[in-house]
């Protein structure tokens, strides 16, 4: 069994639903943190975070959560366990406002 700490990052330059992280085959992931930073100087921006299981069923983790201007928020209060082939997607209300960083431990 191998353990790998990693982070995945995305700059949300569009309002499209964007893949942030997919768990590799034969792996379980323990997501420790999802940080969202808003670099807009004056406007808040909402983020939506979803989890897709292996059947592509969409589960809402955070729905239109406000991130104030010039702030960073930690979305997770407890670790999130993900199974192989599950995926986290993120979507911003406004383009070019949000950066997202996910930190996880992969166990394979």
N, C-alpha and C positions, 0 to 999 in steps of 0.2 A: 504494500500500500504506500503510495507517494502523496505527500502534501505539498501544495504550491500556493503561496500567497501571491495575489495579483490585484491590479486595478485596471478598470476600463474607463475610458473618458470619451465624452462627446461634447462638441460645441453645437448647440441647436441653432443652425443657421437658417432653418426653415420651420414652418409649422407642421410639417409632416410627422407622422408617427415613425420614430427612429429606433432601430435596434441598438441597445446598449450592451447586452451580454447574453450569450447562449451557453448553457452548460455543455461541455464536451461529452461524447459517448463514454460510457463506463465510468462516469464521474458524478459525485455529489458535491454541491457547492454550499458553503455557509457564507451568505452575504452579510458582512459586518456593518457596512456603512453605505449610504447613498447621500452624498453631499450635492447640493444644488446652489449655484452662485448666480446672482443676477448682477450683471455689470452695467445695466442701464442706470444713468445718473438720477433719473427722476420718476420713473414709472415702475410699478409692481408688474409682475408677470406670473401667470398661472402655469403650473406644470401638472401633467397627468402621467402617472406611472402605472403600467399594466404588466401582468404576468401571463404568459401564454404557456399552457401545458402541452404535452405531446400530441394532443388532439386538436391543437390550435384554439382551444376554448380560452376566452379572454376573461381574466379576473382583475378587477380594479384594485390596485393597492393604494393609490393616492389620486383622487379625482379633483382636478382644478384647484390644486393647493397653491395659495398665494406665496410668492417670494418677493419681499419688499425690495425696492431699489437699493442697490449697493450693499446687499446683505448676502450671507451664506446661511443655509439651513441644513440641518441633518434630518432626513426624513425618517430613518429607522430608529425606533426606541429599543428594539430587540433584534437579534439576528434572524435572518430569513433563510430557511433551508430550501434549496432547489434541487430537483432531480435532473438526470441526464436529459438533454434536448429541450428543457424548459428555457424560456427566453423572457428577458425584461426589455420592455420598450418604453420610450419616453416621448412626450410631445409637449411643446411649448405653445403658449397662447400667442406670443409674438416672436418673430424671427430675430436672430442676432442678439438676444438678451441673456439666455441661460447657458451655463456650462454645468455638466453633470459628471461626477466621479463616483464610481462604484468600487468598493473594496471587498474582496472575497477570499475565502480559503477553499481551494479545490482539493477534494480527496478522491483519489482514484486507486 
